[in-house]
Amino acid sequence: MFTTALALNEKTEQGDLPLDLFAAIENLKKELNAVILAHYYQEPDIQDIADFIGDSLQLAKAAAHTNADVIVFAGVHFMAETAKILNPDKMVLLPDLNAGCSLADSCPKEAFAAFKAAHPNHLVVSYINCSAEIKAMSDIICTSSNAVKIVQQIPKDQPIIFAPDRNLGRYVMEKTGRDLVLWEGSCVVHETFSEKKIVQLKIAHPEAEAIAHPECETSVLRHASFIGSTAALLKYCQQSSSQEFIVATEPGIIHQMQKQAPDKRFIPAPPLNNCACNECPFMRLNTLEKLYYVMKNRSPEIILPENIRRAALRPIQRMLEMSL
């Protein structure tokens, strides 16, 4: 994670909150000519005030095409970095710098550089859930929405490293028939779902469809009638004739599912333990209050070294070109 305009241990001057946070944020948005981008895993209030809500691919495209002067990214650090990579001349703000990603953290730059060196002549396809430094070492970036499509476009005789998510990599291998060299990273949220509890839920709700994100483990995916990115899961629920769904991904998406299909029931897949482990602790660090303060103080701002930004831009551009 790179140094930003505000050190992690530095505190901004905050003061009293306005009575109407929604109105105050709207005023700041006009004052800054800002756009608020939010991931589906954010809390409902942030989703409701955002100008654009999406998964990683949708948010990358939105960041690439915005005319705003300031991008306020309600998500995690690698997402805000991606927005800065695509918009070097814009201010990119992140409500909480500690909003990281267990998957990105599982792939440190020194270890990955050694892994890449041990596999010469391999093309590196990296999941967007990685740091700017890993992106800079990659040939093509992908998301859960387009990973299969991108790998299918690569010549079959070209060996591929797939990083950092091993579960998504295994899913891509199954769908494409390709033999990928996998980096052994994973998402703490998507690895926490209990196969046993999902089976018990399916017995208790025999009419419910189980749907899952491909970052989940194979043992969970085999019980799903549909597997896809957060955006794909949302679309599927709208189009399916089923009235009940067991949702194996971060439960923040259920807010949008319920808004778009209010007559249907959505049951969050339970974690292994009796905890809220199916909620991303990093996504939940962002709050409406922090969103207000980051716009008010214009800080913390995402800053990237230009050599890293330029190197990371090329594989992102390749992804966008291959996703048309």
Secondary structure, DSSP 8 states (H G I E B T S, - for coil): ----SS-TT---------S-HHHHHHHHHHHHTEEEEEETTS-HHHHHH-SEEE-HHHHHHHHHH---SEEEEES-HHHHHHHHHH-TTSEEE-S-TT---HHHHTS-HHHHHHHHHTSTT-EEEEESSS-HHHHHT-SEEE-TTTHHHHHHTS-TTS-EEEESBHHHHHHHHHHH---EEE--B--TTTT-B-HHHHHHHHHHSTT-EEEE-TTS-HHHHTT-SEE--HHHHHHHHHH-S-SEEEEES-TTHHHHHHHH-TTSEEEE--BSSSSSTTS-TTGGG--HHHHHHHHHHT-SB----HHHHHHHHHHHHHHHHHT-
